[in-house]
Amino acid sequence: MAKNYPPFMNATGNVSKILEKIKMAATPERFTQDFLATELGFSGGGARPFIPLAKKMGLIASDGTPTELYRQFRNTNHSASKAAMAQAIKNAYAEIFSRNEYANNLSRPDLEGLVVEMTGLEKGHQTVRAIVGTFEALKTFADFKAKEDIPNTQKIKNNDLGIKENNGKEGGGVNLGLSYIINLVLPKTDDVAVFNAIFKSLKDHMLRN
């Protein structure tokens, strides 16, 4: 029975090259071998294992559809892209991280030792080198300390509603130095009056002194 090894590519040099091309190319409807060969320029057999690897990473769905994580990796925001890749690596190498949650900080020899322990293969085995090489190549695109932005969240602060803060120099209420972050799920409507009523209500009943 075949061993369930961590994902890898024998042609580890292709990992970085393919990822660089992904960041430049438009997102396809489906990431297929044809897209890999025709649009990204990797027609050789050494590049074919990238698609199974990308599926393990959560960059591509089982049907080849690029995921939200794929789109986040392509983000021109350096931090967001690297955070997405860090999550993708954790997805693909969950067993490695279950054995050492700071596996990304291991030296290459220590990572190789961990893979040898996991797989039962001998030190220096081609598969061990390929797993470690793939992991290390992916890691150059990742930042495990980077913070991802929370998507699809509207944050409205008090000054976005035209509320002036009391700086304590004028009479009025007690200045507590408070600010507000209110998350709203707005109704689907083209009627501007609906939005005006919502914001007016917030201003009159929630954000007054």
N, C-alpha and C positions, 0 to 999 in steps of 0.2 A: 504494500500500500504506500502510495506517495506521501512523503512528509509534508506537513503544513508549515512550510518555512515562511518567514517574513517576506514581503514582496521585494523583488529586485530586478534589475536589468544587468545582463552580462556586459553590455556596451555602456558602462557607466558614464563615459564621456558624452553620450547623447543626452543625458538627463538635463544638464544645464542648457545645452543648445536648444532642445525642444521647448523648455520653459521660457527661454528668452523669446523664441518665435511666437509662443502663445500670447505673451504680453503685447506683442506688436500686431498680431493678426486679429481680425474681427472675430467675435464669438460666433461659432457655427450653430446651426440648429441641432446638429448631431455631430459628435466628435468620432469620426470613423477612420478606418485605415486609409481611405481615399483622401480625407481631409489631411491626415498626417503626411501622406505622400505628396499630394498635389499642392495643397495650400502652404504647408509648413516645410516641404522639401525633404522629407525623410522617408524615402522609399525602400531603404534596405531592411533586411530581416532583423538587424540589430535594434531597430527602433520599434518594431511591432509590440514588444512587451510593455511599451509605455502605456497603452490603453488599459490593460488589466491593472497596472500600477496606479494609474489615475483613478480608476474605479475604487480601488482599496483606499485611496486617499480621500475619497468623497468629492473629487473635482468633477467627476463624470458619473451620471446615474447609470443604472444597469442597462438602459436602452441607448446609452451614448449621449444623452442630453446633458449639456454643461449645467452644473449646479450653481447655486448662489455663491458657494465657496470658490468656484472657478472664476466667477465675476469679481469677487472680492480680491482674488489674487491678481487680476488684471488691473486693479485700481491704480491710478497714477499716484495716489497717496502712498508714499514709500512705507510708512508705518502700517497702514491698513493691509497692504499687499503682503508684507512680511508676517503680520499676525495671522492672516489667512493661511499662509504656507505652514506656519507653526502648528495650527490646528489640523491641517491636512496630514502632516507628518505624524501627529499623535493618533489620528484615525488609522493610518496604515500600519503603524508600529505600536499598537496598543499593548501587545504582550511585552515588548521591550520596556515600555514605560511602566507597566505593571510591576516589573522586576526592579526598575530603578527610575523613579519619577523625574530624575534629573539626567536622564540618558543623553540628552542633547549637550550636556556639559562634559561627558566622558571623553577622555583622550581616545584616539583611534585604537591603540592597543587594548585599552580597557573595554571599549565597545566590541572589539573583535572577541575578547575573552567572554563577554556576555553572550554574544551570538553563538560561539562554540558551545557554551553551557546549554543554551536553549535548543540548538539543533542536534547536538550529539556528534557533529562533524569534527574532523581533526583540524587543528590549527593550520592555517594556510590553504585550506580547501578552496577551490575556485568559487563555490557557492557562498562560503563565508566572506570571501573578498568582495564578491558581487553585492551581497547584502550591505556590508559596511560601506562600500564605495557608493552605492545608491543613496543610503542614508546621509552620508557626508555631502554628496552633491546636492541633495534636496535642502540640506541645512543651510547652505550658503544663501538661500532665498528666504530664510526664515529669521524671525526675531521672537523668541519665546517670552520676552518681557514686553513686547508691544501690545498696546491696547486697541481693540477693535471698537469702532463707533457702533452704537446700538441703532440698527436700521429701523425705518418706518415709525419713528417716534417724533411727534411734534412737541417741541419744548417752547413754551411761551412764558417769557419773564414779565415782571410787572412793568418795566419800561417799554416793552413791546406794545403795551396797551395805552401808552401815553400817560402813565402815572409818574408824577414827579416825587422823588424821594425828599423827605425832610432832612436837611443837613444839620438841624439843631440850632441854626442861627435865627430861625423865625419862630414865632409863636405857633401854637397849634397843638398837636398831640405829642406824646412822648416818643422820641426817636429811639427805636430798639435796634436799628441797623439791620432790619430784616429784608430779605428778598424772597420772591416766590417763583417756583417752577411748577407750572400747571400743565398736565398732559391732557389734551382734549382729543376726542374722537368726533370729528365734525361730520354733520349729516351730508349726504350727497344731494346737493341742490345748487342751482345757478342763481337763486334768489339772494342778492346781497343783503337784503333786509334781515334775513335769518341770521347771518353772521354778525351783523351790527347789533342785533338784539342779544346775541350770546355774549359778545364782548362788553356791551353796556351793562348787562346783568352782573358779569364778573366784577366790573369796576365799581358798581353801586353797592353790591352786597358782600363781596369777599375781600376787596382790596382797599376799602375805605379805612380811614384812621379810627 
